[in-house]
Each structure stands twice: as C-alpha cells, then as structure tokens.
Amino acid sequence: MTTRHEAQQTTNHDKIRKWAEARGGRPASVRGTEEGKEEAGVLRIAFTDDEDLETIEWDEFFDKFEEEHLAFLYQDKTADGGESRFFKLVERGEPKHGRGHGGEHGSHSRTRH
C-alpha cells in the first residue's frame, strides 16, 4: 500500500492539472528550449514567477508531455503531513525512483534532438 508521502506516478492529464493548480502551479516552458516551430520546450510547473520560465497553456503542456512520452511522478504530502510540491517529469516506463530531473519544485531537463 502506498502512503501519501510516497511518490506516485500518473499520465492522467486531469490528475496532473488538479495536483498543480491545488498548489498554485501553472504550466511553463523553459525559455529558449523550443526547437523549430514548437510552442513548448523543456516543461516545468511554475509555482513562483521565474524570468527563465514562460507560462504556457495546459493544451500546449500536454501536447509536449505526450510527444515526449512523459509520466508525472509526484508526492501529495510530505512525510510530516504537509502539502508537497515535489514532482518529476520522467520517461514513461521508468521506475518511481527513475532518472527524471526534479526537486522540491520539480523539473524536466532533458531534450530530444
């Protein structure tokens, strides 16, 4: 049985959006990481204003999410019961302790060429 402070993984768009919005997060892309005519580059969820991030629409976020075959690894609560913002964007099929990049505010820093 998974406790709420253990990482969970999903590809469900509604669940990802609700998790992010409940914590004040919004979809974003790292400025300058788009390739060609892409609208979104490296994906993030922004919890604060950051000049390196450009807010994008959820549709753009999920288009890129699917294109890159990503999964959302996240935590609902911290071990002490507080609300967690921990997430990682990982390749689908990776184990829960996978190679995705992230941290307290999460990230996804790989790009495909």
DSSP file (Angstrom, degrees, kcal/mol; ACC not computed):
  #  RESIDUE AA STRUCTURE BP1 BP2  ACC     N-H-->O    O-->H-N    N-H-->O    O-->H-N    TCO  KAPPA ALPHA  PHI   PSI    X-CA   Y-CA   Z-CA
    1    1 A M              0   0    0      0, 0.0     2,-0.4     0, 0.0     0, 0.0   0.000 360.0 360.0 360.0 135.1    0.0    0.0    0.0
    2    2 A T        -     0   0    0      2,-0.0     2,-0.2     4,-0.0     6,-0.0  -0.725 360.0-144.1 -88.5 130.1    1.3    3.5   -0.9
    3    3 A T    >   -     0   0    0     -2,-0.4     3,-1.9     1,-0.1    74,-0.1  -0.569  28.5-107.9 -87.4 161.3    1.3    6.1    1.7
    4    4 A R  T 3  S+     0   0    0      1,-0.3    73,-2.1    -2,-0.2    72,-0.9   0.641 117.2  56.6 -68.2 -14.0    0.5    9.7    0.7
    5    5 A H  T 3  S+     0   0    0     71,-0.2    -1,-0.3    70,-0.1     2,-0.2   0.489  90.2  90.4 -95.4  -1.7    4.1   10.8    1.2
    6    6 A E  S <  S-     0   0    0     -3,-1.9    70,-0.4    72,-0.1    71,-0.2  -0.619  90.9 -94.8 -87.3 153.8    5.5    8.2   -1.2
    7    7 A A        -     0   0    0     -2,-0.2     2,-0.3    68,-0.1    68,-0.2  -0.408  39.6-167.1 -69.9 140.8    5.9    9.1   -4.8
    8    8 A Q  E     -A   74   0A   0     66,-3.1    66,-3.0    -2,-0.1     2,-0.4  -0.877   8.4-143.4-121.9 157.7    3.1    8.2   -7.2
    9    9 A Q  E     +A   73   0A   0     -2,-0.3     2,-0.3    64,-0.2    64,-0.2  -0.973  24.0 161.5-127.5 139.4    3.2    8.2  -11.0
   10   10 A T  E     -A   72   0A   0     62,-2.1    62,-3.3    -2,-0.4    -2,-0.0  -0.980  34.8-165.5-148.5 159.7    0.5    9.1  -13.5
   11   11 A T        +     0   0    0     -2,-0.3     2,-0.6    60,-0.2    -1,-0.1   0.204  55.8 124.9-121.0   6.6   -0.1   10.1  -17.1
   12   12 A N     >  -     0   0    0      1,-0.2     4,-2.2    60,-0.1     5,-0.2  -0.575  50.8-155.4 -73.9 114.9   -3.7   11.3  -16.4
   13   13 A H  H  > S+     0   0    0     -2,-0.6     4,-2.6     1,-0.2     5,-0.2   0.889  91.3  50.6 -60.4 -43.3   -3.9   14.9  -17.6
   14   14 A D  H  > S+     0   0    0      1,-0.2     4,-2.7     2,-0.2    -1,-0.2   0.914 110.8  48.9 -63.6 -42.1   -6.8   15.9  -15.2
   15   15 A K  H  > S+     0   0    0      2,-0.2     4,-2.4     1,-0.2    -1,-0.2   0.908 112.8  48.1 -64.4 -41.8   -5.0   14.5  -12.2
   16   16 A I  H  X S+     0   0    0     -4,-2.2     4,-2.5     2,-0.2     5,-0.2   0.937 113.6  46.8 -63.5 -47.6   -1.7   16.4  -13.1
   17   17 A R  H  X S+     0   0    0     -4,-2.6     4,-2.9     1,-0.2     5,-0.3   0.927 113.6  47.5 -62.3 -46.2   -3.6   19.6  -13.7
   18   18 A K  H  X S+     0   0    0     -4,-2.7     4,-2.1    -5,-0.2    -1,-0.2   0.906 111.7  50.9 -63.0 -41.7   -5.6   19.4  -10.4
   19   19 A W  H  X S+     0   0    0     -4,-2.4     4,-0.6    -5,-0.2    -2,-0.2   0.944 115.1  42.8 -59.7 -48.9   -2.4   18.5   -8.4
   20   20 A A  H ><>S+     0   0    0     -4,-2.5     5,-3.1     1,-0.2     3,-1.2   0.939 115.0  47.5 -64.8 -49.1   -0.6   21.5   -9.8
   21   21 A E  H ><5S+     0   0    0     -4,-2.9     3,-1.5     1,-0.3    -1,-0.2   0.833 104.2  61.0 -65.8 -32.4   -3.4   24.0   -9.6
   22   22 A A  H 3<5S+     0   0    0     -4,-2.1    -1,-0.3     1,-0.3    -2,-0.2   0.741 110.0  43.7 -64.1 -21.5   -4.2   23.0   -6.0
   23   23 A R  T <<5S-     0   0    0     -3,-1.2    -1,-0.3    -4,-0.6    -2,-0.2   0.233 124.8-100.8-107.0  10.9   -0.6   24.1   -5.1
   24   24 A G  T < 5S+     0   0    0     -3,-1.5    -3,-0.2     1,-0.2     2,-0.2   0.656  75.3 145.9  80.0  16.0   -0.7   27.3   -7.1
   25   25 A G      < -     0   0    0     -5,-3.1    -1,-0.2    -6,-0.2    22,-0.2  -0.509  27.4-171.6 -87.8 155.1    1.2   25.8  -10.0
   26   26 A R  E     -D   46   0B   0     20,-1.6    20,-2.9    -2,-0.2    31,-0.1  -0.979  33.8 -92.1-141.5 152.8    0.8   26.6  -13.7
   27   27 A P  E     +D   45   0B   0      0, 0.0    29,-2.0     0, 0.0     2,-0.3  -0.368  51.8 168.5 -68.5 142.5    2.3   25.0  -16.8
   28   28 A A  E     -DE  44  55B   0     16,-2.2    16,-2.3    27,-0.3     2,-0.4  -0.965  26.8-145.4-150.2 163.8    5.5   26.5  -18.1
   29   29 A S  E     -DE  43  54B   0     25,-2.1    25,-2.9    -2,-0.3     2,-0.4  -0.977  33.4-107.1-130.4 144.4    8.3   26.0  -20.6
   30   30 A V  E >   - E   0  53B   0     12,-2.5     3,-1.6    -2,-0.4    12,-0.4  -0.601  46.4-109.8 -72.2 124.4   12.0   27.0  -20.1
   31   31 A R  T 3  S+     0   0    0     21,-2.9    -1,-0.1    -2,-0.4     9,-0.0  -0.243  98.0  17.6 -56.4 137.3   12.6   30.0  -22.4
   32   32 A G  T 3  S+     0   0    0      1,-0.1    -1,-0.2    -3,-0.0    -2,-0.0   0.515  95.0 101.2  82.7   5.0   14.8   29.3  -25.4
   33   33 A T    <   +     0   0    0     -3,-1.6    -2,-0.1     9,-0.1     2,-0.1   0.419  49.9 112.3-102.6   2.0   14.5   25.5  -25.3
   34   34 A E        -     0   0    0     -4,-0.2     2,-0.4     7,-0.1     7,-0.2  -0.409  56.5-146.9 -69.5 149.5   11.9   25.2  -28.1
   35   35 A E    >   -     0   0    0      5,-0.3     3,-2.0    -2,-0.1     2,-0.1  -0.978  55.4 -36.6-120.0 133.9   13.1   23.6  -31.3
   36   36 A G  T 3  S-     0   0    0     -2,-0.4    -2,-0.1     1,-0.3     0, 0.0  -0.351 127.4 -14.5  60.2-126.2   11.8   24.6  -34.7
   37   37 A K  T 3  S+     0   0    0     -2,-0.1    -1,-0.3    -3,-0.0    -3,-0.0   0.202  96.2 137.5 -96.5  15.1    8.1   25.6  -34.6
   38   38 A E    <   -     0   0    0     -3,-2.0     3,-0.1     1,-0.1    -4,-0.1  -0.310  45.0-155.5 -61.2 142.6    7.5   24.1  -31.2
   39   39 A E  S    S+     0   0    0      1,-0.2     2,-0.4    21,-0.1    -1,-0.1   0.713  80.6  40.1 -88.2 -23.7    5.4   26.1  -28.9
   40   40 A A        +     0   0    0     20,-0.1    -5,-0.3    -5,-0.1    -1,-0.2  -0.981  61.0 178.8-130.0 138.8    6.8   24.5  -25.8
   41   41 A G        -     0   0    0     -2,-0.4     2,-0.3     1,-0.3    -7,-0.1   0.309  66.2  -0.2-101.3-126.7   10.4   23.4  -25.0
   42   42 A V  S    S-     0   0    0    -12,-0.4   -12,-2.5     1,-0.1    -1,-0.3  -0.521  83.5-127.6 -68.5 125.6   11.5   21.8  -21.7
   43   43 A L  E     +D   29   0B   0     -2,-0.3    65,-0.6   -14,-0.2     2,-0.3  -0.444  35.6 161.2 -82.4 147.9    8.5   21.5  -19.5
   44   44 A R  E     -D   28   0B   0    -16,-2.3   -16,-2.2    63,-0.2     2,-0.5  -0.934  36.9-127.2-146.1 166.5    8.1   22.7  -15.9
   45   45 A I  E     -D   27   0B   0     60,-0.4     2,-0.5    -2,-0.3    42,-0.0  -0.995  31.3-145.5-115.9 121.7    5.3   23.5  -13.5
   46   46 A A  E     +D   26   0B   0    -20,-2.9   -20,-1.6    -2,-0.5     3,-0.1  -0.757  28.0 170.7 -94.0 126.7    5.9   27.0  -12.1
   47   47 A F  S    S+     0   0    0     -2,-0.5     2,-0.3   -22,-0.2    -1,-0.1   0.558  74.2  25.2-104.3 -15.5    5.0   27.8   -8.6
   48   48 A T  S    S-     0   0    0      2,-0.0     2,-0.3     0, 0.0    -1,-0.1  -0.892  99.0 -81.5-137.7 167.3    6.6   31.2   -8.5
   49   49 A D        +     0   0    0     -2,-0.3     2,-0.4    -3,-0.1    -2,-0.0  -0.572  49.8 175.3 -71.7 135.5    7.5   33.8  -11.1
   50   50 A D    >   -     0   0    0     -2,-0.3     3,-2.0     3,-0.2    -4,-0.0  -0.960  31.3-146.3-146.0 121.8   10.7   33.0  -12.8
   51   51 A E  T 3  S+     0   0    0     -2,-0.4    -1,-0.1     1,-0.3   -20,-0.0   0.703 100.6  60.2 -65.1 -18.1   12.2   35.0  -15.7
   52   52 A D  T 3  S+     0   0    0    -22,-0.1   -21,-2.9    -3,-0.0     2,-0.4   0.566  98.2  72.5 -83.5  -8.6   13.6   31.8  -17.2
   53   53 A L  E <   -E   30   0B   0     -3,-2.0     2,-0.5   -23,-0.2    -3,-0.2  -0.857  64.6-156.2-111.6 143.1   10.1   30.3  -17.5
   54   54 A E  E     -E   29   0B   0    -25,-2.9   -25,-2.1    -2,-0.4     2,-0.1  -0.973  23.8-125.0-115.7 123.1    7.4   31.2  -19.9
   55   55 A T  E     -E   28   0B   0     -2,-0.5   -27,-0.3   -27,-0.2     2,-0.3  -0.449  34.9-176.4 -65.8 135.7    3.8   30.3  -18.9
   56   56 A I        -     0   0    0    -29,-2.0     2,-0.1    -2,-0.1   -16,-0.0  -0.795  30.0 -90.7-126.3 170.4    2.0   28.2  -21.5
   57   57 A E     >  -     0   0    0     -2,-0.3     4,-2.2     1,-0.1     3,-0.1  -0.461  34.0-116.9 -78.4 154.7   -1.5   26.8  -21.9
   58   58 A W  H  > S+     0   0    0      1,-0.2     4,-2.9     2,-0.2     5,-0.3   0.873 115.5  58.2 -59.9 -36.8   -2.3   23.4  -20.5
   59   59 A D  H  > S+     0   0    0      1,-0.2     4,-2.1     2,-0.2    -1,-0.2   0.916 108.0  45.6 -60.2 -42.6   -3.1   22.2  -24.0
   60   60 A E  H  > S+     0   0    0      2,-0.2     4,-2.2     1,-0.2     5,-0.2   0.919 112.4  52.0 -64.5 -43.6    0.5   23.1  -25.1
   61   61 A F  H  X S+     0   0    0     -4,-2.2     4,-2.5     1,-0.2    -2,-0.2   0.939 113.4  42.8 -57.5 -49.5    1.9   21.4  -21.9
   62   62 A F  H  X S+     0   0    0     -4,-2.9     4,-2.3     2,-0.2     5,-0.2   0.804 108.8  58.0 -74.2 -28.0    0.1   18.2  -22.5
   63   63 A D  H  X S+     0   0    0     -4,-2.1     4,-2.4    -5,-0.3    -1,-0.2   0.952 113.6  39.7 -60.4 -47.9    0.8   18.1  -26.3
   64   64 A K  H  X S+     0   0    0     -4,-2.2     4,-2.4     2,-0.2    -2,-0.2   0.888 111.8  57.9 -68.2 -39.6    4.6   18.2  -25.4
   65   65 A F  H  <>S+     0   0    0     -4,-2.5     5,-2.5    -5,-0.2    -1,-0.2   0.908 112.9  39.9 -55.0 -46.2    4.0   15.8  -22.5
   66   66 A E  H ><5S+     0   0    0     -4,-2.3     3,-1.3     3,-0.2    -2,-0.2   0.902 112.0  55.6 -72.4 -42.5    2.6   13.2  -24.9
   67   67 A E  H 3<5S+     0   0    0     -4,-2.4    -2,-0.2     1,-0.3    -1,-0.2   0.876 112.8  42.9 -57.0 -38.5    5.1   13.9  -27.7
   68   68 A E  T 3<5S-     0   0    0     -4,-2.4    -1,-0.3    -5,-0.1    -2,-0.2   0.423 109.2-125.0 -89.3   0.0    7.9   13.2  -25.2
   69   69 A H  T < 5 +     0   0    0     -3,-1.3    23,-2.7    -4,-0.2    -3,-0.2   0.938  51.5 169.5  55.9  51.6    6.2   10.1  -23.7
   70   70 A L  E   < - B   0  91A   0     -5,-2.5     2,-0.3    21,-0.2    21,-0.2  -0.515  27.4-156.9 -94.9 161.0    6.4   11.5  -20.2
   71   71 A A  E     - B   0  90A   0     19,-2.9    19,-2.4    -2,-0.2     2,-0.6  -0.927  20.9-122.8-128.3 157.0    4.9   10.5  -16.9
   72   72 A F  E     -AB  10  89A   0    -62,-3.3   -62,-2.1    -2,-0.3     2,-0.5  -0.905  20.7-167.0-107.8 113.7    4.3   12.7  -13.9
   73   73 A L  E     +AB   9  88A   0     15,-3.0    15,-2.6    -2,-0.6     2,-0.3  -0.886  26.3 157.9 -99.2 124.9    6.0   11.4  -10.7
   74   74 A Y  E     -AB   8  87A   0    -66,-3.0   -66,-3.1    -2,-0.5     2,-0.4  -0.914  37.6-136.4-148.1 168.2    4.6   13.3   -7.7
   75   75 A Q        -     0   0    0     11,-1.7    11,-0.2    -2,-0.3     9,-0.1  -0.998   4.1-163.0-130.2 131.4    4.0   13.4   -3.9
   76   76 A D  S    S+     0   0    0    -72,-0.9     8,-2.0   -70,-0.4     2,-0.3   0.924  76.8  14.3 -76.9 -47.2    0.8   14.5   -2.3
   77   77 A K  B    S-F   83   0C   0    -73,-2.1     6,-0.2     6,-0.3    -1,-0.2  -0.915  74.8-117.4-130.7 152.4    2.1   15.0    1.2
   78   78 A T    >   -     0   0    0      4,-3.2     3,-2.1    -2,-0.3   -72,-0.1  -0.361  45.0 -96.8 -76.7 168.8    5.5   15.3    2.9
   79   79 A A  T 3  S+     0   0    0      1,-0.3   -74,-0.1   -74,-0.2    -1,-0.1   0.803 127.3  53.1 -59.0 -29.6    6.5   12.7    5.5
   80   80 A D  T 3  S-     0   0    0    -75,-0.1    -1,-0.3     2,-0.0   -75,-0.0   0.348 125.6-100.9 -90.4   8.1    5.3   15.1    8.2
   81   81 A G  S <  S+     0   0    0     -3,-2.1    -2,-0.1     1,-0.3     3,-0.1   0.402  77.7 133.8  94.7  -2.4    1.9   15.5    6.6
   82   82 A G        -     0   0    0      1,-0.1    -4,-3.2    -5,-0.1    -1,-0.3  -0.348  68.2 -86.2 -76.5 161.6    2.4   18.9    4.9
   83   83 A E  B     -F   77   0C   0     -6,-0.2     2,-0.3    -2,-0.1    -6,-0.3  -0.501  48.1-144.8 -68.1 132.3    1.4   19.6    1.4
   84   84 A S        -     0   0    0     -8,-2.0    -9,-0.1    -2,-0.2    -1,-0.0  -0.775  25.0-172.6-103.1 144.1    4.2   18.6   -1.0
   85   85 A R        +     0   0    0     -2,-0.3     2,-0.2    19,-0.1    18,-0.1   0.206  45.8 132.6-108.6   9.5    5.2   20.3   -4.3
   86   86 A F        +     0   0    0    -11,-0.2   -11,-1.7    19,-0.1     2,-0.3  -0.440  24.9 142.7 -67.7 128.9    7.6   17.5   -5.2
   87   87 A F  E     -BC  74 103A   0     16,-1.1    16,-0.9   -13,-0.2    20,-0.4  -0.980  28.3-164.2-156.4 161.0    7.3   16.2   -8.7
   88   88 A K  E     -BC  73 102A   0    -15,-2.6   -15,-3.0    -2,-0.3     2,-0.6  -0.986  19.8-135.8-141.8 146.1    9.5   15.0  -11.6
   89   89 A L  E     +BC  72 101A   0     18,-1.4    12,-0.6    12,-0.8     2,-0.3  -0.936  39.2 173.7 -99.5 119.2    8.7   14.6  -15.3
   90   90 A V  E     -B   71   0A   0    -19,-2.4   -19,-2.9    -2,-0.6     2,-0.2  -0.806  38.3 -89.9-125.2 162.0   10.1   11.2  -16.2
   91   91 A E  E >   -B   70   0A   0     -2,-0.3     3,-1.8   -21,-0.2   -21,-0.2  -0.495  55.6 -99.0 -68.0 141.0   10.1    8.9  -19.3
   92   92 A R  T 3  S+     0   0    0    -23,-2.7    -1,-0.1     1,-0.2   -21,-0.0  -0.332 109.1  31.8 -60.7 141.2    7.2    6.5  -19.2
   93   93 A G  T 3  S+     0   0    0      1,-0.4    -1,-0.2    -3,-0.1     3,-0.1   0.284  85.9 128.9  93.8 -10.8    8.1    3.1  -18.0
   94   94 A E    <   -     0   0    0     -3,-1.8    -1,-0.4     1,-0.1     4,-0.1  -0.500  66.5-105.7 -73.2 146.6   10.8    4.4  -15.6
   95   95 A P    >   -     0   0    0      0, 0.0     3,-2.2     0, 0.0    -1,-0.1  -0.258  38.4 -97.6 -64.6 163.5   10.6    3.1  -12.1
   96   96 A K  T 3  S+     0   0    0      1,-0.3    -2,-0.1   -89,-0.1   -88,-0.0   0.715 128.5  50.5 -59.1 -21.8    9.3    5.5   -9.5
   97   97 A H  T 3  S+     0   0    0    -90,-0.0    -1,-0.3     2,-0.0   -24,-0.0   0.019  93.6 148.6-100.7  27.2   12.9    6.3   -8.5
   98   98 A G    <   -     0   0    0     -3,-2.2    -2,-0.1     1,-0.1    -5,-0.0   0.358  63.6 -90.8 -57.6-173.5   13.8    6.9  -12.1
   99   99 A R  S    S+     0   0    0     -8,-0.1    -1,-0.1     2,-0.1    -3,-0.1   0.339  76.2 129.9 -87.3   5.0   16.2    9.2  -13.8
  100  100 A G        -     0   0    0     -9,-0.1     2,-0.4     1,-0.1   -10,-0.2  -0.114  58.0-119.5 -57.5 160.2   13.9   12.2  -14.2
  101  101 A H  E     +C   89   0A   0    -12,-0.6     6,-0.9     6,-0.2   -12,-0.8  -0.838  56.2 104.3-105.1 139.9   15.2   15.5  -13.0
  102  102 A G  E     -C   88   0A   0     -2,-0.4     2,-0.3     4,-0.2   -14,-0.2  -0.970  30.6-174.1 178.2-164.8   13.4   17.4  -10.3
  103  103 A G  E >   -C   87   0A   0    -16,-0.9   -16,-1.1    -2,-0.3     3,-0.6  -0.923  66.7 -29.4 175.5-154.5   13.4   18.5   -6.8
  104  104 A E  T 3  S+     0   0    0     -2,-0.3   -19,-0.1     1,-0.3    -1,-0.0   0.866 147.7  26.8 -55.4 -37.2   11.1   20.3   -4.4
  105  105 A H  T 3  S-     0   0    0    -19,-0.1   -60,-0.4     1,-0.1    -1,-0.3   0.357 111.6-139.9-108.2   4.6    9.7   22.3   -7.3
  106  106 A G    <   -     0   0    0     -3,-0.6     2,-0.3   -62,-0.1    -4,-0.2   0.411  24.1-173.3  64.2 162.1   10.4   19.6   -9.9
  107  107 A S        -     0   0    0     -6,-0.9   -18,-1.4   -20,-0.4     2,-0.3  -0.979  25.6-135.4-173.3 174.1   11.6   19.9  -13.4
  108  108 A H        +     0   0    0    -65,-0.6    -6,-0.1    -2,-0.3   -18,-0.1  -0.894  25.2 170.8-143.5 112.2   12.3   18.1  -16.6
  109  109 A S        +     0   0    0     -2,-0.3     2,-0.3   -20,-0.2   -67,-0.1   0.307  41.0  98.3-116.0  12.3   15.7   19.0  -18.1
  110  110 A R        -     0   0    0     -9,-0.1     2,-0.3     2,-0.0    -9,-0.0  -0.745  49.2-165.5 -96.5 149.9   16.3   16.6  -21.0
  111  111 A T        -     0   0    0     -2,-0.3     2,-0.4   -69,-0.1    -2,-0.0  -0.945  15.9-129.1-127.0 153.7   15.6   17.5  -24.6
  112  112 A R              0   0    0     -2,-0.3   -44,-0.0     1,-0.1    -2,-0.0  -0.827 360.0 360.0-101.1 141.2   15.3   15.2  -27.6
  113  113 A H              0   0    0     -2,-0.4    -1,-0.1   -78,-0.0     0, 0.0   0.359 360.0 360.0-117.8 360.0   17.2   16.0  -30.7
